[in-house]
Amino acid sequence: MDKVEIKKRIEKLRKVINRHRYLYHVLDKQEISDEALDSLKKELFDLEQQFPELITPDSPTQRIGGKPLKEFSKVRHPKPMLSFNDAFDKKDMKEWEARFEKIHPGASRHGYYCELKIDGLAVELTYKKGVLEIGSTRGDGLTGEEVTQNLKTVDAVPLVLAIEKDVVVRGEVFITKKDFERINKEQDKAGLKAYANPRNLAAGSVRQLDPKITASRNMDSFAYSLVTDLGQKTHEEEHRILKSLGFKTNPHNKFAKDLDEVQKFRDYWEKHRDQLNYEIDGVVVILNDEKSFQRTGVVGKAPRGAIAYKFSPKESETVVEDIIVQVGRTGVLTPVAKLKPVNIGGTTVSRATLHNLDEIRRLGLKIGDTAIVGRAGDVIPDIKKVLREFRTGKEKEFHMPLNCPICGEPVKRVRDQVAFKCINKNCPAIRREAIYHFVSKKALDIDGVGPKIVDQLMDVALINDAADLFMLGKEDLLNLERFAEKSAENTVNAIRKKKQVPLAKFIYALGIDHVGEETALAIAKFAIAKLKVKSKKLKVGELGNLFEHTEQEELQNIPDIGPIVAQSIYDWFQKPYNKKLVGKFEKSGIEIHIEKASARSEKLAGKTFVLTGTLETLGRDEAKDRIRELGGDVSSSVSKNTDYVVAGTEPGSKYDAAKKLGVKVINEKEFLKMLR
């Protein structure tokens, strides 16, 4: 065959392969055997290898292609990818209907469209002139990650549509129960840990940097939303159009004329969900009429016209090994059950909320009891019932502590409420800023751990202080919202990487009042000299012991430290809570590294600089580094010991202080000349 004939052959092969893909994945029909289809794919692959210039993006061979990526690029969604609010019973559904009917009376008269809620990962597919151009994850709803090459490995995702138009479609990618079992068997044979559930495995598979790994997972997909207006009047019609375009849609989805039919649909699949070859955790109910759906609008991050009607919580029995107390941001004490780890709904659960003392009494729960634990909405573990027949007589009554378990101050019962509260406004559990500061960019800079994650961890008693972060495991995070297998693993790894921390960074991260970055450096130099550190490592306990026994007068001799700062440092290391915290840092495996500054020259040796205002050519941190590289010191405050104040644009009070004390003030041009 000449090149023209080969090109025609390739085009025919693509057309035939795509047709059989559509028959198999969309229409559930099979006209030729798997072996025959494989031989067609092999021929196409071989011809394209011979003539790579004839490869096109929509070729079936490009489902597994491209080199592994170093990172994912970001994709802005044309319209926000919203999430759904949840309903758990008939009452919730009636209240939902009443809310949108108030906004748009008569919206429900057109009925509803019911879809099985697949336990997978939401994705968006963008086609240009009918050819798949971009595949992305939901991300934060506005911006997702580009995973086009990975989604091309999913056979149920068409690479080319039946029409040559620009189309945006959304759907779910998932892993079947059979493939989940297969992959876990492979993990077991390889001596690796089994995956917790198909959802997390699906999410991790889509976010692989190597598309070949994604391909090996044999993922499936259902399309459920046509973002582009192709004339659809109802959501039911939307699904018919999706199917005609070449997408696989769920054959079990159906129209329901009212909430009674919705309930029947939901109840049927709750009973028969095990017959499916994929996991579902409820049904999605949407106003069928497109105009009505649009008119009801959005509340928060969820459309008013759609809701996730969850199945009853999955349950399991386990032993309550202990009851601990978590202190919330308002000071309210919440009892939390520590459980013998148990698998519920595919996730390992080791803690469950008990809400308050009255709830414990209602349940009749004792420490050591066997109890039924469920997941409220498949998210937060909850004690459902105590199985008293399992009691041995060794169980213990729980009593709310008289003193706060965090700060040791008295606890009070709030009048006319069931709540107990810590009355110490300075309790570390209430003042969460200390942990926010510890993980912040200028302190330990723990990637992916910010105030929201800290709050989540504290609210379920996984952490009470910064040291507890280093004792977290991946399984702890999988019980929190927004955490899947990969994100939990990444967060734990990010925390563990920070177990090795420079001394000055660690001192700054402790959050001692009046101790900024420069003061932390000065304290670090003092500690190294005082302890006569010769190795590159320092134990946290050694540091704590040093400052616990250092008097204020000696601290005042440290450059850049006056009476107020010295008092603050002294007080911090004397407090029982902080002594305990230092001990926990030691136990958690924190290693303090001594970074001896290696000045390139001694040009600025013995000179102390203070920076004020904005420098045009250098960032503040870069300017400080340049000074230290030349043997100089940087101070955060102006004193008689300051040699130069470098004034940029809009200098602050440090400029005025320099003038009063007679300290030399230089501009940026003069400063840069000194650095040459």
Secondary structure by P-SEA (a helix, b strand, c coil): ccaaaaaaaaaaaaaaaaaaaaaacccccccccaaaaaaaaaaaaaaaaaccccccccccccccccccccbbbbbbbcccbbbbbbbccaaaaaaaaaaaaaacccccccbbbbbcccccccbbbbbcccccccccccccccbbbbaaaaaaaccccccccccccbbbbbbbbbbcaaaaaaaaaaaaaacbbbbccaaaaaaaaaacccaaaaaaabbbbbbcccccccccccaaaaaaaaaaacccccccbbbbccaaaaaaaaaaaaaccccccccccbbbbccccaaaaaaaccccccccccccccccbbbbbbbccbbbbbbcccbbbbbbbbccccccccccccbbbcccaaaaaaaccccbbbbbbbbccccbbbbcccccccccccbbbbbccccccccccccccccccccccccccccccccaaaaaaaacccccccccccaaaaaaaaaaccccccccccccccccccccccccaaaaaaaaaaaaaaccccaaaaaaacccccccaaaaaaaaaaaaaaaccccccccaaaaaaaaaaccaaaaaacccccaaaaaaaaaaaacaaaaaaaaaaaaabbbbbbbcccccccccccbbbbbccccccccaaaaaaaaaaabbbbbccccccccbbbbcccccaaaaaaaaaccccccaaaaaaaac
